[in-house]
Amino acid sequence: MNPILKNVLAVIAGWISGSFINMGLVNLGHSIMPIEGLDPKDMAAYAEIMPGLDPQHFIFPFLAHAVGTLFGAFMTALLAANHKMKFALAIGVLFLLGGIAINYMLSGPMWFTVLDILVAYIPMAWIGGNLGIKMSKR
């Protein structure tokens, strides 16, 4: 297969697979620790309630962002033809942009925003990229 096409498909596969992991963990969090009286699909209501939530309500959003990015970067590095780490980090940047957007739309506590932006995206993409590179050499 053409390496450029393979790299494009690797990034798309990483983005889609990471997004599925992300949404699965978000939905799991809503089912394990539901917020009374909140429809998780109502973004306006969510934005109103975010500042008053307890720290345990931020566990699954953080895990969703971190594990989704980790897995997406892993898949990208595993499938890419070359420049595996660059493409894995591109997944981290893509997810980081989404994380910045969601933290802007649903402004939660500052500690969560800082933790999320600094830890859940680029570092996880780097780890996922390294794991994908190691697995692709087998």
C-alpha positions as CSV (number, residue, x, y, z in Angstrom):
1,M,0.0,0.0,0.0
2,N,1.1,3.5,-0.7
3,P,2.8,4.9,2.5
4,I,1.0,8.2,2.3
5,L,-2.4,6.5,2.1
6,K,-1.4,4.1,4.9
7,N,-0.4,7.0,7.1
8,V,-3.7,8.9,6.4
9,L,-5.7,5.7,7.2
10,A,-3.6,5.1,10.3
11,V,-4.5,8.6,11.6
12,I,-8.1,8.2,10.8
13,A,-8.2,4.8,12.5
14,G,-6.5,6.3,15.6
15,W,-8.9,9.2,15.7
16,I,-12.0,7.0,15.4
17,S,-10.8,4.3,17.8
18,G,-9.7,6.8,20.4
19,S,-13.0,8.6,20.0
20,F,-14.9,5.4,20.6
21,I,-12.8,4.7,23.8
22,N,-13.4,8.3,24.9
23,M,-17.2,8.2,24.5
24,G,-17.4,4.7,26.0
25,L,-15.7,5.8,29.1
26,V,-17.7,9.0,29.4
27,N,-20.9,6.9,29.1
28,L,-19.6,4.4,31.6
29,G,-18.9,7.2,34.0
30,H,-22.5,8.5,33.6
31,S,-23.9,5.1,34.4
32,I,-21.6,4.4,37.4
33,M,-21.7,7.9,38.9
34,P,-24.8,9.6,37.6
35,I,-25.5,13.2,38.5
36,E,-29.0,13.4,39.9
37,G,-31.4,15.3,37.7
38,L,-28.9,15.8,34.9
39,D,-29.4,14.7,31.3
40,P,-25.8,14.0,30.1
41,K,-26.8,15.1,26.6
42,D,-28.0,18.6,27.8
43,M,-24.8,20.6,27.4
44,A,-26.4,23.8,28.8
45,A,-27.5,22.0,32.0
46,Y,-24.1,20.4,32.2
47,A,-22.3,23.7,31.9
48,E,-24.4,25.1,34.7
49,I,-23.7,22.2,37.1
50,M,-20.0,21.7,36.3
51,P,-18.5,24.2,38.8
52,G,-20.3,22.6,41.8
53,L,-19.4,19.0,41.1
54,D,-17.3,17.0,43.4
55,P,-13.8,15.7,42.3
56,Q,-15.1,12.1,41.8
57,H,-17.3,13.4,39.0
58,F,-14.1,14.3,37.0
59,I,-12.5,10.8,37.2
60,F,-14.2,9.4,34.2
61,P,-13.9,12.5,32.0
62,F,-10.1,12.5,32.7
63,L,-9.8,8.8,32.1
64,A,-11.8,9.2,28.9
65,H,-9.6,11.9,27.6
66,A,-6.3,10.2,28.6
67,V,-7.2,6.6,27.6
68,G,-8.9,7.7,24.4
69,T,-5.8,9.6,23.4
70,L,-3.4,6.8,24.5
71,F,-5.3,4.2,22.5
72,G,-5.7,6.4,19.4
73,A,-2.0,7.3,19.4
74,F,-1.2,3.6,19.9
75,M,-3.3,2.5,17.0
76,T,-1.9,5.3,14.8
77,A,1.7,4.3,15.6
78,L,1.0,0.7,15.1
79,L,-0.6,1.2,11.7
80,A,1.5,4.0,10.2
81,A,4.0,3.2,7.5
82,N,6.7,5.7,8.8
83,H,7.1,8.7,11.0
84,K,5.1,6.7,13.6
85,M,5.7,9.0,16.6
86,K,4.9,12.2,14.6
87,F,1.5,10.7,13.6
88,A,0.9,9.5,17.2
89,L,1.6,13.0,18.5
90,A,-0.7,14.4,15.8
91,I,-3.4,12.4,17.4
92,G,-2.5,13.9,20.7
93,V,-2.7,17.4,19.2
94,L,-6.1,16.6,17.6
95,F,-7.5,15.3,20.9
96,L,-5.9,18.3,22.7
97,L,-7.8,20.7,20.5
98,G,-11.0,18.8,21.4
99,G,-10.1,18.9,25.1
100,I,-9.5,22.7,25.0
101,A,-12.9,23.1,23.3
102,I,-14.8,21.0,25.8
103,N,-13.0,22.6,28.7
104,Y,-14.0,26.0,27.3
105,M,-17.6,25.0,26.7
106,L,-18.0,23.2,30.0
107,S,-15.8,25.1,32.3
108,G,-15.1,23.0,35.3
109,P,-12.7,23.6,38.2
110,M,-9.3,25.1,37.3
111,W,-7.5,22.1,38.8
112,F,-9.3,19.8,36.4
113,T,-8.7,22.0,33.3
114,V,-5.0,22.2,34.1
115,L,-4.6,18.5,34.8
116,D,-6.6,17.6,31.7
117,I,-4.8,19.9,29.3
118,L,-1.3,19.1,30.7
119,V,-1.5,15.3,31.2
120,A,-4.3,13.7,29.2
121,Y,-3.2,14.5,25.7
122,I,0.4,15.0,24.6
123,P,2.0,12.8,27.3
124,M,-0.5,10.0,26.6
125,A,0.0,10.3,22.9
126,W,3.8,10.0,23.5
127,I,3.3,6.9,25.6
128,G,0.8,5.4,23.1
129,G,3.2,6.2,20.3
130,N,6.1,4.4,22.0
131,L,3.9,1.4,22.7
132,G,2.7,1.3,19.1
133,I,6.2,1.5,17.8
134,K,7.4,-1.3,20.1
135,M,4.4,-3.5,19.0
136,S,5.0,-2.8,15.3
137,K,8.6,-4.1,15.5
138,R,7.4,-7.5,16.6
